[in-house]
Amino acid sequence: MLVKVALDKEIHLYNGEVTMEALIAFARRSFKNTPAYFTFHYIDSEGDSIMLSTAEDITMMEPVQGKVMKIFI
């Protein structure tokens, strides 16, 4: 799955299996200023910020039709 991962104004594209472990590893190697401790969230179709902290949260993400999912650190 193609996902945009954003930290402040820096954005990287991730293309692979979306798991918590994979996203953490991708963030640590892609961003120079990754905080020691961080969380992921995304904006759902209603404009709410949804925290991603478990594998179940990731499977429940609501992709918006025709758009690449964007996850924020």
C-alpha positions in Angstrom: 0.0 0.0 0.0 1.3 3.4 -0.9 1.3 5.8 2.1 2.6 9.4 2.6 4.4 9.7 5.9 4.8 13.3 7.1 6.9 14.9 9.9 6.4 18.7 10.0 6.7 19.8 6.3 8.8 16.8 5.3 6.9 14.0 3.5 8.2 10.6 2.3 6.4 7.9 0.3 6.2 4.4 1.8 5.2 1.5 -0.4 4.9 -1.8 1.4 3.0 -3.7 4.0 1.5 -1.2 6.4 2.3 -2.5 9.9 3.3 -0.6 13.0 6.8 -2.1 13.0 7.3 -1.2 9.3 6.1 2.4 9.7 8.4 2.9 12.8 11.4 1.5 10.9 10.6 3.6 7.8 10.2 6.8 9.9 13.5 6.3 11.7 15.5 5.8 8.5 13.7 8.4 6.4 13.5 11.4 8.7 16.7 13.0 10.1 14.8 14.6 13.1 12.6 11.7 14.2 11.9 12.2 17.9 13.0 9.4 20.3 9.3 8.8 21.1 6.5 9.5 18.6 3.0 8.4 17.5 1.3 8.2 14.2 -2.1 9.7 13.3 -4.2 10.4 10.2 -7.1 12.6 9.4 -10.3 10.6 8.6 -13.1 11.5 6.2 -14.8 13.6 8.9 -11.7 15.6 9.6 -10.9 13.9 12.9 -7.3 13.1 13.9 -7.2 9.4 14.5 -4.3 8.0 16.6 -2.6 4.9 15.3 -1.1 2.9 18.2 -1.9 -0.7 17.5 -2.1 -3.1 14.6 -5.9 -3.0 14.9 -5.8 0.8 14.5 -3.9 0.4 11.2 -6.4 -2.2 9.8 -9.3 0.1 10.7 -7.8 3.1 8.7 -10.3 4.6 6.3 -8.6 5.3 3.0 -10.3 8.2 1.1 -11.4 7.0 -2.4 -8.8 7.9 -5.0 -6.3 9.5 -2.6 -3.0 8.3 -1.1 -3.3 7.8 2.7 -1.3 10.3 4.6 0.0 9.5 8.1 1.5 12.1 10.4 4.2 11.8 13.0 
